[in-house]
Amino acid sequence: MGNYSQISKGQWDSMAFRITSYIVSRKYLIAPICMIGIVMVAYGMMKDNSLIFIIGLLFVIAGYLLIRRRMKESIRNNP
């Protein structure tokens, strides 16, 4: 067995923060997340596929939260 390095909780939180801050700072990444979610929800409803439907809902919720975060930052910076 190889000696695998473990990622500490602090490193994981730092990586997650970098990824989310990168996505939030790029408008062109938020729109596809929402569109993918909408397509997955529609497909899941048409084909009675609950797993795809739920994953699509998660994408839509993630897109909504990212848009909401951008709006909050915009309002905070421009009173």
C-alpha positions in Angstrom: 0.0 0.0 0.0 1.2 3.5 -0.9 1.6 6.3 1.6 -1.2 8.6 0.7 -1.2 12.2 2.0 -4.2 13.2 3.9 -6.0 16.5 3.4 -6.7 18.3 6.7 -10.0 20.0 7.4 -8.3 23.4 7.1 -6.8 22.6 3.7 -10.2 21.3 2.5 -12.0 24.4 3.7 -9.4 26.5 2.0 -9.8 24.6 -1.3 -13.6 24.8 -1.1 -13.4 28.6 -0.4 -11.1 29.1 -3.4 -13.4 27.1 -5.7 -16.6 28.9 -4.6 -14.9 32.3 -4.8 -13.7 31.6 -8.3 -17.2 30.5 -9.4 -18.8 33.5 -7.8 -16.4 35.9 -9.4 -17.1 34.5 -12.9 -20.5 35.3 -14.3 -20.2 32.9 -17.2 -19.9 29.9 -14.8 -23.1 30.7 -12.8 -25.4 30.7 -15.8 -24.4 27.2 -17.1 -24.8 25.8 -13.6 -28.4 27.1 -13.5 -29.1 25.9 -17.1 -27.7 22.4 -16.4 -29.9 22.2 -13.3 -33.1 23.3 -15.2 -32.4 20.7 -18.0 -31.8 18.0 -15.4 -35.0 18.8 -13.6 -37.0 18.8 -16.8 -35.4 15.5 -17.9 -36.0 13.9 -14.5 -39.7 14.9 -14.6 -40.2 13.7 -18.2 -38.5 10.3 -17.7 -39.6 9.7 -14.1 -36.0 9.6 -13.0 -35.9 10.8 -9.4 -32.1 10.8 -9.0 -31.6 13.1 -12.0 -34.4 15.3 -10.8 -32.9 15.7 -7.3 -29.4 16.4 -8.7 -30.9 19.0 -11.0 -32.6 20.6 -8.0 -29.2 20.8 -6.3 -27.7 22.5 -9.3 -30.5 25.0 -9.4 -30.2 25.7 -5.7 -26.5 26.1 -6.0 -26.9 28.6 -8.9 -29.5 30.5 -6.9 -27.2 30.7 -3.9 -24.3 31.9 -6.1 -26.4 34.6 -7.7 -27.7 35.7 -4.3 -24.2 35.9 -2.9 -23.1 38.1 -5.9 -26.2 40.4 -5.3 -25.4 40.7 -1.6 -21.8 41.7 -2.3 -22.9 44.2 -4.9 -25.4 45.8 -2.6 -22.8 45.9 0.2 -20.2 47.5 -2.0 -22.6 50.1 -3.5 -24.8 51.5 -0.8 
